[in-house]
Structure formats: C-alpha cells, structure tokens
C-alpha cells in the first residue's frame, strides 16, 4: 500500500453531499482545510474509451447507460438521505470516477440498490454491470464474480464518543461494545476481546443510538462505515483509528470479463495517481490523514 502522509487539517464536516459533473443543488459539502467549502469532485469523461472486447461494456455503451449496484443505507459510503432519490457517498464517487474513465457521463449512470445478499446474483443475472457496495474481495466470491481493486482496504475499528478515553481494542475490558447480530466484527469481539460486554442488534443504526444515549461505550464494524457515522454526527463521535482486521473493498464485475476488469483497474489506478481518489474520500468521509491508499491487485 502507498501510505498517505498528507498534512491535512482537521476537516469540519457538513451534511452528506451529492457530487458529479455539473450537478447543482447539492447539500453543503465538508469544509476544506482552509475553512471553506470543499467542492464536489468532477471526473473528466474519457470520450475515447473503447473496450470492445468487453461484452458488458459494449452492451452498456450501446444502451447509452451503465448500471451500477450500490448500497442505499450506509452513510458516507452509499446512502440515500431523506427527501433525496440519488445515492451519495464514497462508493458513489468511486462509481462515478470509474464510469468516467469508461466513457460514461454522470447522467449515463443508472444506480440500482444492491444489498449484500444479492450482489453476486445481480452480476450473474446481468441486472447490473458492476457493483460498488462495500464489497469485500475474497477467494470464495471470485469463484462466481470478478473483482477490480481494491479501491479501499477497510479494517474493523471502533466508534466512540468524542471525549472517550478508549484508544483501541485493548481498552475494551469491562466496556459495552455494540455490533450487528451474526457479523464478523461481533464474532471478532467474542473471540479476541472476551472481557468486553458485547451487545448486538440487527442494524448499526441501533448501535449508534445506544452510543448517543451512553448505553454502550463503543460501536464496532468496518472503519469506512464508522467514518460515515462520525461524519453524520460530527462533534459527537470519533473513529479511534486503530483497525484490527483487513477488508479489501473491490468493484464487483461479471465473471471472466477480463477486458472490463483491466479497464476498471486502470481507472482506479489513474484516480489514485491524479488525486481524484483523495478528493472523493475527503469529500465524503473526511480527512485522509494517515489513511492507506491501496495498491490494485491484478489477477
């Protein structure tokens, strides 16, 4: 991984914001390091994109739009806020950045709500052309779909009150920690931090409510998801910043479409090299200070 050591000032966060080329009427963006408003990233569309060897790309190009599966319920990553019909978040920005390199403008992207359980079926059945939805790359999934990326390596972390003295998982002895029923993060707490008191629900939003009321001392899941909540409740919560697992997020693609996989990997690498990835992250999840920019794993 390429370590970002960016002397980025603390970012004051506003509302989650929509982004895209020439799209107006967006909510307030996160403040930049100079106290002004960070602008929504704009991604230059590659008008000469030609991936004719990809059946998926060719069908999308002929149709005049690319269909991308995203989450609708994860603040900061892929979320549709009240009163809006358009998803917003880091995953959405990655989707726009990649689509631009594939030759698609923002108004040529069709977003389809995709939950964890239907990501593989949607790709296999052709319901979507790609999936950008906190989709962890693993060998089991590679048996039925392809992946480009990773575009982010998440890690299990802790969300705590702004004034909490919890500095890492080693401080969880005797503390109440909240996660989701049956999740890997919950199991990790059970297995590795046995002196913590685990509380579980069916949704992280309930954990966050308990954290607000002081009923629990910490919430645990992937740090990217926690960053979204920290941004949504700016001034109340903070992410500890000591991840203790690795979850590489990739762009899910139809199986055996190597031409498309190579093109998406090229798009991700370009975005990391030219600063678009950094802009997307800061616009949606806050400061990149100390954040790892992943290295694309081609296979």
KESE-530828 format. One line per field, with one value per residue (C-alpha): residue in three letters; x negated, y, z. Coordinates in steps of 0.05 Angstrom, whole numbers, plus 5000, padded with zeros to 4 digits. Layout:
! residues N
res (ala|...)
px (X|...)
py (Y|...)
pz (Z|...)
! end
This chain:
! residues 299
res (unk|unk|unk|unk|unk|unk|unk|unk|unk|unk|unk|unk|unk|unk|unk|unk|unk|unk|unk|unk|unk|unk|unk|unk|unk|unk|unk|unk|unk|unk|unk|unk|unk|unk|unk|unk|unk|unk|unk|unk|unk|unk|unk|unk|unk|unk|unk|unk|unk|unk|unk|unk|unk|unk|unk|unk|unk|unk|unk|unk|unk|unk|unk|unk|unk|unk|unk|unk|unk|unk|unk|unk|unk|unk|unk|unk|unk|unk|unk|unk|unk|unk|unk|unk|unk|unk|unk|unk|unk|unk|unk|unk|unk|unk|unk|unk|unk|unk|unk|unk|unk|unk|unk|unk|unk|unk|unk|unk|unk|unk|unk|unk|unk|unk|unk|unk|unk|unk|unk|unk|unk|unk|unk|unk|unk|unk|unk|unk|unk|unk|unk|unk|unk|unk|unk|unk|unk|unk|unk|unk|unk|unk|unk|unk|unk|unk|unk|unk|unk|unk|unk|unk|unk|unk|unk|unk|unk|unk|unk|unk|unk|unk|unk|unk|unk|unk|unk|unk|unk|unk|unk|unk|unk|unk|unk|unk|unk|unk|unk|unk|unk|unk|unk|unk|unk|unk|unk|unk|unk|unk|unk|unk|unk|unk|unk|unk|unk|unk|unk|unk|unk|unk|unk|unk|unk|unk|unk|unk|unk|unk|unk|unk|unk|unk|unk|unk|unk|unk|unk|unk|unk|unk|unk|unk|unk|unk|unk|unk|unk|unk|unk|unk|unk|unk|unk|unk|unk|unk|unk|unk|unk|unk|unk|unk|unk|unk|unk|unk|unk|unk|unk|unk|unk|unk|unk|unk|unk|unk|unk|unk|unk|unk|unk|unk|unk|unk|unk|unk|unk|unk|unk|unk|unk|unk|unk|unk|unk|unk|unk|unk|unk|unk|unk|unk|unk|unk|unk|unk|unk|unk|unk|unk|unk|unk|unk|unk|unk|unk|unk)
px (5000|4979|4983|5014|4980|5019|5014|5089|5120|5179|5240|5304|5360|5427|5483|5471|5466|5482|5429|5416|5400|5444|5497|5526|5569|5525|5525|5468|5402|5349|5307|5237|5173|5178|5247|5282|5329|5298|5324|5357|5306|5313|5285|5262|5300|5256|5292|5246|5258|5262|5267|5298|5271|5318|5388|5412|5382|5405|5477|5476|5447|5499|5554|5525|5520|5482|5518|5482|5504|5494|5517|5572|5565|5493|5479|5414|5408|5473|5534|5599|5617|5688|5721|5669|5672|5598|5546|5485|5420|5350|5374|5416|5356|5314|5370|5371|5295|5292|5352|5320|5258|5303|5334|5398|5423|5458|5527|5510|5502|5562|5557|5591|5599|5558|5556|5503|5544|5558|5491|5469|5538|5545|5478|5492|5562|5540|5583|5522|5457|5415|5423|5391|5421|5370|5357|5300|5256|5246|5229|5299|5332|5280|5308|5372|5354|5292|5263|5224|5186|5185|5203|5202|5178|5225|5209|5251|5247|5285|5333|5334|5358|5315|5290|5279|5212|5218|5157|5161|5188|5141|5183|5248|5242|5307|5335|5401|5388|5444|5445|5493|5521|5481|5430|5355|5340|5384|5351|5282|5301|5327|5264|5209|5235|5271|5272|5314|5390|5419|5487|5518|5575|5598|5574|5515|5562|5589|5518|5506|5570|5544|5477|5513|5550|5489|5518|5456|5384|5366|5393|5351|5351|5310|5276|5305|5376|5357|5327|5394|5429|5375|5387|5462|5457|5398|5375|5408|5367|5297|5265|5209|5165|5132|5162|5150|5173|5168|5227|5207|5265|5268|5311|5352|5356|5385|5343|5290|5297|5222|5224|5272|5233|5169|5203|5233|5165|5135|5188|5176|5100|5109|5154|5104|5047|5081|5114|5186|5188|5163|5216|5271|5250|5244|5310|5349|5311|5266|5192|5144|5091|5060|5107|5078|5087|5089|5049|5092|5085|5088|5100)
py (5000|5071|5107|5176|5224|5284|5343|5352|5397|5372|5372|5403|5361|5385|5344|5285|5314|5293|5301|5297|5338|5399|5375|5433|5437|5393|5398|5433|5397|5383|5443|5442|5454|5529|5535|5540|5491|5431|5426|5364|5325|5327|5269|5280|5234|5193|5206|5159|5099|5035|4968|4930|4864|4870|4847|4882|4949|4944|4929|4988|5034|5013|5026|5094|5080|5037|5004|5003|4967|5008|5009|5057|5052|5065|5139|5164|5104|5091|5125|5157|5211|5231|5270|5250|5199|5200|5159|5193|5173|5147|5085|5130|5175|5114|5091|5160|5162|5093|5105|5170|5131|5080|5137|5149|5217|5225|5226|5160|5123|5084|5065|5002|4988|4926|4894|4846|4783|4799|4826|4761|4744|4814|4807|4736|4753|4817|4863|4907|4918|4928|4932|4985|4969|4957|4891|4853|4815|4742|4676|4647|4704|4702|4634|4667|4740|4781|4839|4901|4937|4942|5015|5016|4969|4975|4948|4935|4995|5029|5088|5123|5187|5248|5252|5177|5152|5087|5087|5017|4947|4936|4986|4946|4906|4917|4961|4952|4943|4942|4908|4871|4801|4747|4794|4782|4843|4816|4748|4781|4815|4748|4711|4762|4811|4765|4816|4864|4860|4850|4880|4863|4887|4876|4944|4990|5050|5020|5014|5087|5106|5068|5104|5170|5153|5125|5055|5028|5051|5035|5011|4965|4948|4968|5035|5063|5053|5083|5144|5154|5156|5201|5249|5246|5262|5310|5332|5274|5214|5197|5136|5110|5097|5031|4980|4908|4869|4880|4881|4899|4932|4917|4933|4871|4852|4796|4733|4725|4795|4808|4868|4904|4883|4911|4976|4986|4972|5024|5073|5061|5069|5133|5162|5145|5176|5240|5258|5241|5185|5232|5284|5232|5207|5276|5299|5240|5211|5267|5275|5226|5239|5172|5134|5078|5084|5012|4980|4950|4874|4849|4776)
pz (5000|4988|5054|5051|5097|5079|5125|5122|5174|5213|5168|5194|5165|5139|5111|5065|4996|4925|4873|4799|4737|4733|4782|4821|4882|4926|5002|5039|5027|5080|5097|5069|5109|5098|5128|5061|5027|4993|4922|4895|4854|4778|4738|4666|4620|4573|4508|4470|4515|4474|4509|4452|4478|4538|4523|4586|4566|4494|4515|4564|4511|4460|4513|4529|4604|4653|4712|4778|4841|4904|4977|4997|5073|5092|5110|5079|5032|4995|5024|5001|5051|5069|5012|4961|4905|4889|4928|4956|4990|4976|4938|4894|4880|4862|4816|4781|4776|4744|4698|4673|4651|4617|4577|4615|4639|4707|4674|4639|4705|4730|4804|4828|4902|4918|4986|5010|4995|4921|4897|4864|4835|4805|4769|4747|4721|4686|4730|4739|4701|4763|4838|4883|4951|5007|4971|5004|4956|4976|4941|4951|4915|4860|4841|4814|4800|4783|4822|4805|4860|4918|4919|4996|5050|5109|5177|5239|5284|5340|5341|5408|5440|5423|5495|5504|5530|5491|5446|5416|5425|5483|5524|5517|5581|5620|5566|5528|5453|5402|5334|5288|5301|5267|5238|5232|5275|5330|5327|5330|5395|5423|5403|5416|5469|5517|5574|5534|5541|5471|5453|5386|5343|5271|5248|5263|5269|5334|5360|5344|5381|5442|5436|5435|5499|5533|5538|5503|5503|5431|5364|5321|5246|5185|5195|5130|5156|5223|5188|5155|5223|5252|5195|5203|5277|5274|5342|5378|5356|5332|5300|5343|5282|5302|5254|5275|5213|5137|5089|5017|4981|4907|4846|4831|4757|4715|4716|4662|4632|4635|4588|4634|4696|4666|4647|4716|4748|4701|4722|4796|4788|4749|4803|4857|4817|4795|4861|4844|4896|4950|4931|4932|5001|5033|5003|5031|5091|5115|5125|5090|5143|5158|5111|5069|4994|4969|4913|4858|4857|4785|4772)
! end
